[in-house]
Amino acid sequence: MLLGWLGLTVLIAHLSGCSQVFFLPGKKEILTPRQLGLAYDDITLSTPDGYSLHGWLLHAQGKLCGSVYFLHGNAENISTHIASVMWLPAHGYQVFLLDYRGYGRSTGSPDIAGALQDIETGYQWLLARPESGEKPVFLLGQSLGAALLVAFGAHVPDLHEQIDGIILGAAFTSYRGIAREKLGAFWLTWPFQYPLSWLLPGTYDPVDHIAKLSPTPLLLIHSKEDEIIPYHHGEELFAAARSPKFFLSTHTRHIGTFNVREYRHALLHFLGAPLESTRVSESASALSKGCSSCCH
C-alpha cells in the first residue's frame, strides 16, 4: 500500500508539470539510417528561443515524387520511430524526421508549446528547400505527433497553398480526455481522473482544431486494436474534420500501421504514387476509391 501511494504521489507531482507529462524523451540511438542502408543527411536546426534540433533527411531513391515531414510519438526519439517511414524512400519520397527539444540529440526539455515551435522550425526549413516548390509536400504525424500536427497546421495561414496533404495516425481527441481515460483505467488513480486531468492544458486539443485544416486533404488512420489510444478517438476526430477527408480503419497495434503492406499501399495512393493494386483491403480499397480527387 505504501508503494502504491508513493507511486500516486509521484504521478500527481508529474502531472503538475502540465503538458510535460505527455513527453517521454530518450537520448539513446537505437536504429540509424546508415544501419538500414538508407542515404541521408544529418540536419541541425536552431530554434528562435535558442535550442538546437536534430533530424534526419532520408533521400528518395530514384525519381523524387515528393517530401514527407514526419512527427513522431511521445516516447524515445527518431531512431525508434524511423521504422514507420523507412520504406518511403524506395517509393520516391524523401522523409524529414525531426526530434523535438529534449529528444535524441536535440537540446532542452519538451512541452507542448516548445514542441510546436520546433515543428514550425522544421517546417520552414523543409519548405525553403528548392524541391519543396517543385514536388508535393505532406505532413505525417503519429500519436502525440499527430495531435501536435493538428494544433500546428490549424494555425498556419493558407496551409493548403503550402502543402498537399496531412496524415494523422492514432491521434487522440484531447489531452484531458486521454488523461482521464488512462487514470480511470487503474483503481489507484481512478478517483483522481477528473481533478488531475484539469491540470492539463485544453488550448491545443485536436478535436477543437481539426476542422481548420480544411481544405487541405486529410487522411486519418486508426486501428480498432489500438491498445494506447482507443478507436473512438479516430472516429470522433473524423466527425469533427471537414472535407476533403478520408478514414483508414486498420487492425494493428498502436502506430503499427506501416508494418502492413496493404496499409502502405493505401498511404501511397493518398500521396499519389502508383500502386500495384488499389484493392488491398476493404477499408484501404474504400480509401483508394474516395481519394482520387485529392491525389497528385
N, C-alpha and C positions, 0 to 999 in steps of 0.2 A: 504493500500500500504506500509506503514511504517513497519508494522509487516511482510509483505511479504519479503521486502528487508532485514529486520533483520534476518529472517529465512535463507535467501540466504547467508548472511554474516556468520552465524553460520555454514552453510553447507560447505562453502569454507574453513573456519578455520578447520573444522573437516576433510575434505578431504586432507588438507595439512599435516595431520598426516599420510598420505600414507596408509599403509596396515591396520592400526588400525581401519579404517572406517568399515571394514568388521566384526569386533568383537563387540558384544553387550552382555557382560557377566552379569550374575546375581548371587547374593550370596544366596538368599533365597532358602531353600529346599522345594519343592512342594510335591513330592511323593518319598517315600523311599522303598527299597526292603522289609523292615520289614512291612510296611503298605500293601504291596502286598502279604505278606505271603511267600516271597522267602528267602531261605537260602543264605547267602552272607558273604563276608569278607570286612571290610573297609581296603583299601590299601593306604598307604602313601609312595610316592617315592621322591627322591631328584634328581634334575637335575644337570648336570655338572656346570652350572652357578649359583647354589645356591638357586633355588626355590623349594618349596615344592608342590607336586602334589597330589591331592586326587582322588581316584577312588573306584569303587565297583567291586568285583568279584562275579558274580552270580553263584551259584553252580548248576551243572547239576542235574537233578532228575533222579535217576536210573543209568543205564549204561552210561558212558561217551562216547559220539560219537566224540567230538572234541571241539575246542575253537574258539570263535569269539571275535575279538578285535574291539570294536565299537567306532567310532569317530563321535561326534555329530555336529549339525549345529551351526550357529553363535550366537544364542541368548540363554540367561538364563544359564542352566547348566545340568548336567546329570540327575538331579531329574525331569526335564520336558521332557527329551528325552528318559527316560527309557521305556516309553510305546512302543517304536519301537522294543524293543528286549526282553521285559519281558516274552514273550511267548516261547522263545527258550529253556530255561532250561527244560521245560516239554517235549521237544523232544530230550533231551540228550546232549545239548550243554551248556557249561559254557560260560559266557559272561563277558568280562572285559570292563567296561566303564571308561573312563578317562576324567577328566576336564582339559583343557588347563590352563596355568597360567592365573590368574585373574578371573577364573570361580569357582563358588561354594566355596569349602574350599581350593582351590589351590591359592598360593600366587603370587604376581607380577601383571603385566598388559600385555595383549596379543598383539602380532603382528605375522605376518606370520613366520618369521624366528624363533621366540621363540616357536610358536606352533609346528613347525616341530621338534624342539629339544625335546619338550615334548612328541611328538608322538614316537620319537626314544627311549626315556627313558622308556616309557610304553611297547614298542615293545620288547626291550631287556629283560625287566623283565618277560614278558609273555613267551618268547622263552626259558628263563632259567629254567622255571618250568619243572619238570620231565614229566608231561603228554604231554607237547608240543613235546617231542621227540617220543612219542608213538601214539598220535592221531593227526588227521588233524587240522591245524590252518588256519583260514580265517580272512581277514580284511574287515570290513564293514564300509563305510563312507556315510554320508548323507549331501547333500547341501555343505556348506563350508567344512565340514569334508571330503566329497568325493573329493573336489578339493585339499585339503591338502594331502589326501591319495595318489593321483596321483603323486604329487611332491615328496613325501616321498618315495613311492615304486620305482619310477623311478631311484632313486639313491642308492638303496640297492643292493650291488653286489650279484649275484646268488640268487635273490629273489625267483625264482621258486623252489629252493632247500630247502628253509626255510619254505615256506607257501604253501597252497594248493589251494588258490583262493582268488580273490578280488571282492567285490561287491560295486558298486557305485550307489547311489540313488540320483537323482535330482542334478547332478553336472552341473556346468557351464563351458564354454569353456575357458574363460579368465577373469581376474579381470577387465581389462579396458573395455572389451566388455560388461560385465553385468552392469558396472557402467554407460556406455553410454546409454544403454537401459533404465535404471532406471531414469537417469537425463533427457533423451529425452521424457519421458512419462508425464512430468509436465511442463506446459507452462513457469513457472518462471525459471526453471533450463535448459530448452531446449537449449538456446544459449550457455550454458557452458558445454554441454555434452562432447565435444572433448577436450577443454583446461583443464578441471578438471580431466577427465579420465587419462590424461597423467601424472598426479601426482602420479598415482598408479604404482606399480612395474609390469613389464612384464616377470620377470625371472621365475615365478612359474606357468605360465599358463598351465592348464591341457591339452589343445589341443596340446601343444608342447611336452609333456612328456608321454602321454598315450601309445604311441607305445612301449616305453621302458619297459612296464610292461610285455610284451610277453617274454617268453612262459607261464607265469602264467595264468591260466584260469581266464577270466574276464567276469563278468555279469554287464551290465549296465541296470539301471531301470529308466524310466522317464514317467511321466504322461502327457497325452495330455491336461489335465485340470490344469496343474501346473500354479498357478497364480503368483508365485515368480520367478521361473527360466523357461522360455518358452521351449516348447518341442524341438525346433530346436537345442538347446544346446546338448541334448542327442543324436540326430541324427548325429550331426557333430562330437561328441566325438567317437561315434561308427565307423564312417567312418575313423577316424584317428587312431583308435586302430588296433592292429594286432591279428591274431588268436593265440590261441583259444578264441573267444569272442562270447557273447550271449547278446541279447537285449530283455528286457521285457517291452513292452508298456502297460501302466496302465491307469486307469481312476479314480484318486483320487485327493484330494488336495495335496499341497506341502508336501513332506515327510510323506504322509498318507498311503503309500503302505501297511504296515503290519497291518492296520486295517481291511484288506480284506482277508478272509480265503484263497481264491484261490491263491492270491499272496504269502501268507505264504507258501503254498504248493510248489509253483514254486521255492522259495528260498530253501526249504528243499530238493528239488530234486537236485538243484545245489550243496548243501552241502553234499548230499549223503545219507540223511535219507530216510527210506521207506515211501511211500505215500499210502494213501487210494485209490487215483485215479490220474492218470497222466493227464487226460483230464479235466482241470478245467476251461479253457477259451481258446479262440483262440490263444492269444499271449502266455499264460503260457504253453499251450499244445505244441506249436512250440518250446518253450524253452526246455521243457522236452525231446522232441524227439532229439533235436540237442545237448543236454548236456550229453548224455550217455557216451561219450568218456572221459569226464573230471571228472565225479563224482566218489566218492570213495565207 
